[in-house]
Amino acid sequence: MSSKTAGQRGFTQRQMYDLCVLRSRYPDMKLAAFAELPESPKREDGSRLVISSLSEHLKGWREKVQKGKPSGMFSVKI
């Protein structure tokens, strides 16, 4: 799974952190536009993530960014 692709196994903690860091660069952008960014994660088929999934993944993004990079590569279910 590439770092920009959300596969069936889910995101790793690092990918979740990277997504939150990306959101911190565009904090006021609507999620639909955010999902269209070239660096936003995509599904394995190349389509964008569903807005509701993206919203769920980004809950608490400010706190996640403040905590810093995770040390593990654990996968979380999406």
KEVEX-292957 format. One line per field, with one value per atom (N, C-alpha, C): atom name; x, y, z. Coordinates in pm, whole numbers, plus 50000, padded with zeros to 5 digits. Example, Ala and Ser with C-alpha at 12.3 -4.5 7.8 and 13.67 -1.06 7.14 Angstrom:
# residues 2
site = (N/CA/C/N/CA/C)
xx = (51319/51230/51320/51285/51367/51290)
yy = (49431/49550/49670/49775/49894/50003)
zz = (50780/50780/50780/50708/50714/50787)
END
This chain:
# residues 78
site = (N/CA/C/N/CA/C/N/CA/C/N/CA/C/N/CA/C/N/CA/C/N/CA/C/N/CA/C/N/CA/C/N/CA/C/N/CA/C/N/CA/C/N/CA/C/N/CA/C/N/CA/C/N/CA/C/N/CA/C/N/CA/C/N/CA/C/N/CA/C/N/CA/C/N/CA/C/N/CA/C/N/CA/C/N/CA/C/N/CA/C/N/CA/C/N/CA/C/N/CA/C/N/CA/C/N/CA/C/N/CA/C/N/CA/C/N/CA/C/N/CA/C/N/CA/C/N/CA/C/N/CA/C/N/CA/C/N/CA/C/N/CA/C/N/CA/C/N/CA/C/N/CA/C/N/CA/C/N/CA/C/N/CA/C/N/CA/C/N/CA/C/N/CA/C/N/CA/C/N/CA/C/N/CA/C/N/CA/C/N/CA/C/N/CA/C/N/CA/C/N/CA/C/N/CA/C/N/CA/C/N/CA/C/N/CA/C/N/CA/C/N/CA/C/N/CA/C/N/CA/C/N/CA/C/N/CA/C/N/CA/C/N/CA/C/N/CA/C/N/CA/C/N/CA/C/N/CA/C/N/CA/C/N/CA/C/N/CA/C/N/CA/C)
xx = (50084/50000/50089/50062/50142/50098/50180/50149/50030/49989/49876/49751/49754/49642/49588/49458/49393/49343/49405/49365/49265/49232/49135/49185/49314/49369/49361/49338/49330/49458/49455/49572/49665/49792/49886/49876/49930/49932/50007/50114/50191/50108/50030/49945/49838/49783/49684/49749/49870/49941/49966/50012/50038/49911/49799/49672/49638/49660/49633/49726/49852/49946/49900/49855/49803/49684/49596/49479/49525/49631/49679/49727/49764/49804/49683/49566/49442/49327/49339/49241/49099/49083/48951/48891/48964/48916/48802/48698/48588/48641/48584/48634/48625/48522/48510/48629/48669/48786/48914/48921/49038/49060/48953/48962/49013/48997/49041/49189/49253/49395/49475/49574/49654/49721/49757/49826/49732/49601/49506/49505/49486/49486/49369/49391/49288/49267/49157/49132/49225/49232/49320/49285/49157/49116/49141/49196/49229/49120/49004/48896/48919/48858/48879/48801/48843/48773/48637/48542/48410/48427/48355/48369/48344/48246/48218/48336/48403/48522/48635/48654/48759/48734/48609/48572/48603/48572/48598/48748/48827/48973/49036/48974/49033/48985/48900/48856/48978/48988/49099/49233/49230/49355/49454/49405/49498/49578/49508/49576/49674/49637/49726/49853/49840/49958/50046/49984/50061/50138/50082/50150/50277/50280/50398/50383/50488/50487/50474/50391/50383/50510/50543/50664/50638/50514/50484/50420/50407/50343/50215/50141/50020/49910/49833/49723/49596/49515/49386/49280/49168/49061/48992/48966/48893/48757)
yy = (49882/50000/50124/50213/50336/50429/50528/50620/50709/50715/50798/50716/50587/50502/50437/50446/50381/50246/50140/50007/49945/49822/49751/49733/49730/49711/49838/49950/50076/50156/50269/50355/50310/50329/50313/50438/50431/50548/50663/50631/50733/50799/50719/50776/50866/50826/50910/51042/51035/51156/51245/51185/51263/51329/51260/51317/51438/51426/51538/51656/51628/51735/51805/51728/51788/51877/51831/51911/52040/52034/52155/52261/52218/52314/52381/52318/52369/52360/52426/52405/52452/52548/52602/52553/52468/52416/52317/52326/52230/52091/51989/51853/51804/51844/51801/51851/51975/52030/51967/51943/51880/51741/51668/51532/51534/51644/51656/51694/51732/51767/51647/51670/51559/51477/51541/51469/51403/51421/51353/51204/51121/50976/50935/50834/50782/50634/50581/50438/50367/50235/50157/50174/50199/50217/50359/50445/50582/50683/50637/50731/50794/50908/50977/50908/50935/50881/50947/50875/50931/51041/51150/51265/51225/51138/51098/51021/50939/50868/50966/51058/51158/51240/51277/51353/51273/51145/51059/51048/51033/51020/51148/51261/51389/51442/51366/51411/51425/51540/51564/51584/51630/51641/51738/51843/51939/51872/51795/51725/51622/51552/51451/51514/51630/51700/51748/51798/51846/51733/51612/51497/51460/51489/51455/51320/51284/51159/51039/50942/50818/50735/50655/50576/50442/50395/50264/50276/50163/50157/50074/50090/50012/50059/49965/49994/50018/50113/50138/50111/50059/50024/50150/50154/50268/50222)
zz = (50000/50000/50000/49911/49906/50019/50045/50154/50121/49997/49959/49931/49956/49926/50053/50071/50185/50137/50180/50137/50231/50206/50287/50429/50451/50584/50668/50608/50681/50673/50740/50745/50856/50836/50947/51033/51154/51240/51173/51101/51031/50921/50848/50743/50802/50917/50985/51027/51080/51120/50998/50889/50767/50715/50725/50684/50771/50900/50991/50965/50934/50901/50773/50676/50552/50584/50671/50709/50777/50854/50923/50824/50704/50600/50536/50546/50485/50586/50701/50808/50777/50690/50662/50531/50461/50333/50356/50276/50286/50254/50320/50303/50159/50087/49947/49865/49887/49816/49869/50000/50061/50002/49983/49926/49783/49713/49575/49561/49672/49664/49614/49530/49478/49588/49699/49805/49906/49892/49979/49947/50050/50025/49937/49859/49769/49799/49750/49759/49662/49676/49588/49440/49411/49272/49221/49308/49269/49297/49340/49371/49508/49530/49656/49769/49891/50007/50021/50075/50103/50208/50191/50280/50426/50450/50588/50648/50568/50617/50644/50554/50571/50697/50720/50838/50965/50963/51078/51105/51001/51016/51070/51042/51080/51215/51283/51415/51506/51572/51663/51594/51468/51392/51457/51518/51581/51693/51776/51886/51833/51727/51670/51616/51554/51501/51616/51723/51838/51906/51906/51968/51892/51764/51684/51616/51542/51466/51558/51517/51595/51574/51672/51662/51593/51593/51535/51398/51333/51202/51211/51320/51342/51249/51200/51110/51189/51145/51205/51101/51142/51048/50998/50867/50810/50766)
END
